[in-house]
Amino acid sequence: MQPGSRSPRAAACDHAIDHGINCLTYECGNESEIVEKVNSLKSDPDMAREIARKARSDVVSKFNQKAMAKRICEFVREIFSTKGRLKN
C-alpha cells in the first residue's frame, strides 16, 4: 500500500487529513473502497508521489516539537481561562 492511503474517514482526523491532497480516505471496513483507492494510486504514480510528498510535508511542518508544544500551551491556557484553576 502506498503512503497516504491509510486514513479512514474519522472526525478525530479532520485537522490532519485532506482527501486527495495528503491522503485518500475510505469508509472503515469498506474493503472494495480500499481496493479502489490502492488501485488509483497504482495506476497514477504521479498522484501517489504527490500525496506522499504532501503528507510528509504536513507532518514535518505541523507535527514537529515546536508546533506541538505551541498547541499544548494554547490548550493549557484555554483550560485555565475557561475553567479557572485546575483541582487535584
C-alpha positions in Angstrom: 0.0 0.0 0.0 1.3 3.5 -0.9 1.8 6.2 1.8 -1.2 8.4 2.2 -3.8 5.7 1.5 -4.4 4.6 5.1 -6.7 7.3 6.6 -10.2 6.2 7.4 -12.9 8.9 7.4 -13.0 10.0 11.1 -13.9 13.2 12.7 -10.8 13.0 15.0 -8.6 13.2 12.0 -10.2 16.3 10.3 -7.4 18.6 11.4 -4.7 16.5 9.8 -6.2 14.9 6.7 -7.2 16.4 3.3 -8.6 13.8 0.9 -6.8 13.8 -2.4 -4.2 16.2 -1.1 -2.3 14.4 1.7 -4.2 11.1 1.8 -7.0 9.1 0.3 -9.8 8.5 2.8 -12.1 5.5 2.9 -15.1 4.3 4.9 -13.9 2.0 7.7 -14.5 -1.6 6.8 -15.3 -0.9 3.2 -12.9 -3.3 1.5 -13.9 -2.5 -2.0 -13.3 1.2 -1.4 -9.8 0.5 -0.1 -9.1 -1.6 -3.1 -10.3 1.2 -5.3 -8.0 3.7 -3.6 -5.0 1.4 -3.8 -5.7 0.8 -7.5 -6.0 4.5 -8.1 -2.5 5.0 -6.6 -1.1 2.1 -8.6 -2.5 3.5 -11.8 -1.3 7.0 -11.2 2.2 7.0 -9.7 2.5 10.8 -10.0 -0.6 11.3 -7.9 0.8 8.7 -5.4 4.1 10.6 -5.2 2.4 14.0 -4.8 0.1 12.7 -2.0 3.1 11.1 -0.2 5.1 14.3 -0.6 2.3 16.5 0.8 1.6 14.1 3.7 5.3 14.1 4.7 5.5 17.9 4.3 2.4 18.3 6.6 3.8 16.0 9.2 7.2 17.8 9.3 5.6 21.3 9.4 2.5 20.7 11.6 3.6 18.0 14.0 7.1 18.9 15.0 8.2 19.5 18.6 7.8 23.3 18.3 4.3 23.1 16.8 3.1 20.5 19.3 4.5 22.4 22.2 2.6 25.5 21.0 -0.6 23.6 20.7 -0.2 22.2 24.2 0.5 25.6 25.7 -2.6 27.0 23.9 -4.7 24.2 25.2 -3.5 24.7 28.8 -4.2 28.5 28.5 -7.6 27.8 27.2 -8.4 25.4 30.1 -7.2 27.8 32.7 -9.1 30.7 31.2 -12.4 28.9 30.8 -12.3 26.6 33.8 -10.3 28.6 36.3 -7.7 26.8 38.4 -7.4 23.0 37.9 -8.1 21.0 41.1 -6.3 17.8 42.1 
